[in-house]
Amino acid sequence: MKGNCGLIQEKFKVVNLLQKKRRQPDPRVVRTRNMLKCALLELIGEKGYDSIRVQDIARRATLNRATFYLHYRVSG
């Protein structure tokens, strides 16, 4: 039992290190993604999903198209 104590302490150290590496998301990233999501939802209501282009979403969110691609992958 006593030998396991060191092993358990090592496991807790690893868990603590992993928890420290998790960061809160950057508020700018959260804000940008929210802007893009809101723009998409508005456009779906107006145009329907199939007719929306990335440029439409970026324009509605008042962001550059390149910013969209920094945050999301697009499959062709």
C-alpha angles and dihedrals in degrees: 000000000000092000091056092058093074090048092051091049090052090051090052090051090054092048091049091050091051092049092051091054092058108092133195110255116262108261090226091057092048091049093048093049091048090052091051093047093049091048091051093049092049092049093048088055092050105035109012125248100275096058097051119107128196088247090058092053093047093047093049091048090047091236134121118264088239089061089057090054091049090061104034139036117228121209116210 
